[in-house]
Amino acid sequence: MKTTDEQIERVRELVASVPAGRVATYGDVAEAAGLTSARTVGWIMRTDSADLPWHRIVPASGAPAPHLRRRQLARLELEGVPIHGDRIDVRAARHAFADAIAAD
């Protein structure tokens, strides 16, 4: 199934809404956007996120991708996100999209 422009824009809106000091998982964004796969969010983030707070979207494990690890952890640390070793404490810093879901 092809990803629509509306789905891409919805993901972008949700990513932009994650405040400093908080994170969301790819799955969180997918669920809030009404998508069936977190992989779709990953694809959108790889292709269309240069102007977004991309560093606030993380894997559910809290372990950033190796090629992004240093940059992502450094940015999140500056925002006060709790980090233990090379993992983000997703449970402590997770953003809730409840308002975003209710707006639909």
C-alpha positions in Angstrom: 0.0 0.0 0.0 1.3 3.4 -1.0 1.9 6.0 1.8 -0.3 9.0 1.0 0.7 12.7 1.3 -1.8 13.0 4.1 -0.2 10.2 6.1 3.2 11.8 5.6 2.0 15.2 6.8 0.3 13.6 9.8 3.5 11.9 10.8 5.4 15.2 10.4 2.8 17.0 12.5 3.1 14.4 15.3 6.9 14.5 15.3 6.9 18.3 15.4 4.5 18.1 18.4 7.0 16.1 20.6 8.3 18.7 23.1 11.9 19.1 24.1 12.8 16.7 26.9 10.4 14.1 25.7 10.6 11.2 23.2 8.2 9.0 21.3 8.7 5.7 19.7 8.2 4.9 16.0 5.3 2.8 17.1 3.8 5.6 19.2 3.8 7.9 16.1 2.4 5.1 13.9 -0.5 4.5 16.3 -1.3 8.2 16.7 -1.2 8.7 12.9 -3.4 5.7 12.3 -0.7 3.7 10.5 -0.4 -0.1 10.7 3.4 -0.1 10.8 6.2 1.7 12.7 8.3 0.9 9.7 6.3 3.4 7.7 7.2 6.1 10.2 10.9 5.1 9.9 10.7 5.4 6.2 9.1 8.9 6.4 11.7 9.9 9.0 14.5 8.8 6.7 13.1 10.6 3.7 11.5 13.8 5.1 12.6 14.9 8.6 15.5 17.3 8.1 13.4 20.2 9.5 11.9 18.1 12.3 13.1 17.2 15.8 14.0 13.7 14.5 16.2 13.0 17.5 13.0 12.7 19.7 11.7 9.7 17.8 13.4 6.6 19.1 13.1 2.8 18.9 11.0 1.2 21.6 14.2 -0.4 23.0 15.6 3.1 23.7 18.8 2.1 21.8 19.4 4.6 18.9 20.6 3.3 15.5 24.4 2.9 15.6 24.9 5.5 12.8 22.9 8.1 14.8 23.8 7.1 18.4 26.3 9.8 19.4 24.4 12.7 17.7 21.0 11.6 18.9 22.0 10.9 22.5 23.9 14.2 22.7 20.9 16.2 21.5 18.5 14.4 23.9 20.9 14.8 26.8 21.0 18.6 26.2 17.2 18.5 26.5 17.3 16.7 29.8 16.1 13.3 28.6 17.3 10.6 31.0 19.9 8.4 29.4 21.5 5.3 30.9 24.6 4.2 29.1 23.7 4.2 25.4 20.0 3.9 26.0 17.2 6.4 26.4 14.9 5.9 29.3 11.8 5.7 27.2 9.5 4.9 30.1 10.6 8.1 31.9 10.6 10.4 28.9 7.8 9.1 26.8 5.4 11.7 25.3 1.7 10.9 25.2 -0.1 11.7 22.0 -3.5 11.6 23.7 -4.3 15.2 22.6 -3.2 14.5 19.1 -5.4 11.4 18.8 -8.4 13.2 20.3 -8.0 16.0 17.7 -8.8 13.5 14.9 
